[in-house]
Amino acid sequence: MTETNLVEPAREAFVAGGVLVAPVLVAGLVVGLFTGLVQAATGIHAVAVGLVPRLLVTGLVLVWTLPWMVERMADLFQLAAGP
């Protein structure tokens, strides 16, 4: 088995993993930045003000994108299994 046979599937797995988690991470980042700005502007520094919206949005985005994620993972596993 050559290095190419090992490196290429590993690279594809890392790229697929990054693509799969990107929507959830971006949504959490956007909501976190927005709640941080709101907290800084209002002077409210309660942990729940920053945590609860991030958890809700992360959960909603995860539920919304889950079918797409499962389909992408199934495609990756079928590709890895080979013909």
C-alpha positions as CSV (number, residue, x, y, z in Angstrom):
1,M,0.0,0.0,0.0
2,T,1.5,3.3,-1.0
3,E,1.3,6.6,0.8
4,T,-1.1,8.0,-1.7
5,N,-3.6,5.2,-0.9
6,L,-3.5,6.4,2.8
7,V,-3.2,10.1,2.5
8,E,-6.0,10.7,-0.1
9,P,-8.8,9.1,2.0
10,A,-7.5,10.9,5.2
11,R,-7.5,14.2,3.4
12,E,-11.0,13.6,2.1
13,A,-12.2,12.7,5.6
14,F,-10.7,15.9,7.1
15,V,-12.3,18.0,4.4
16,A,-15.6,16.3,4.7
17,G,-15.5,16.7,8.5
18,G,-14.8,20.4,8.1
19,V,-17.6,20.8,5.7
20,L,-20.0,18.9,7.9
21,V,-19.4,21.0,11.0
22,A,-19.1,24.4,9.3
23,P,-22.8,25.4,9.3
24,V,-23.1,24.7,13.0
25,L,-19.8,26.5,13.9
26,V,-20.6,29.5,11.7
27,A,-24.1,29.9,13.2
28,G,-22.7,29.6,16.7
29,L,-20.0,32.2,15.9
30,V,-22.5,34.7,14.4
31,V,-24.9,34.4,17.4
32,G,-22.0,34.6,19.8
33,L,-20.7,37.7,18.2
34,F,-24.1,39.3,18.2
35,T,-24.9,38.4,21.9
36,G,-21.4,39.7,22.8
37,L,-22.1,43.0,21.2
38,V,-25.5,43.2,22.9
39,Q,-23.9,42.4,26.2
40,A,-21.2,45.0,25.8
41,A,-23.7,47.6,24.7
42,T,-26.2,47.0,27.5
43,G,-23.7,46.2,30.3
44,I,-25.5,42.9,31.0
45,H,-22.9,40.3,31.6
46,A,-25.0,37.3,32.7
47,V,-23.7,34.0,31.4
48,A,-27.2,32.8,30.3
49,V,-27.6,35.8,28.0
50,G,-24.7,34.5,25.9
51,L,-25.1,30.8,26.4
52,V,-28.9,30.2,25.8
53,P,-29.1,31.8,22.3
54,R,-26.0,30.0,21.2
55,L,-27.4,26.7,22.4
56,L,-30.7,27.3,20.8
57,V,-29.3,28.3,17.4
58,T,-26.7,25.5,17.4
59,G,-29.5,23.0,18.1
60,L,-31.8,24.4,15.4
61,V,-29.0,24.5,12.8
62,L,-28.0,20.9,13.8
63,V,-31.6,19.7,13.4
64,W,-32.0,21.6,10.1
65,T,-28.8,20.3,8.6
66,L,-28.8,16.8,10.0
67,P,-30.4,15.1,6.9
68,W,-27.7,16.7,4.7
69,M,-25.0,15.7,7.1
70,V,-26.1,12.1,7.2
71,E,-26.3,12.0,3.4
72,R,-22.7,13.4,3.1
73,M,-21.4,10.9,5.7
74,A,-23.1,8.0,3.9
75,D,-21.5,9.1,0.6
76,L,-18.1,9.3,2.3
77,F,-18.4,5.8,3.8
78,Q,-19.5,4.4,0.5
79,L,-16.6,6.0,-1.2
80,A,-14.2,4.6,1.5
81,A,-15.7,1.1,1.2
82,G,-14.9,1.1,-2.5
83,P,-16.5,-0.9,-5.3
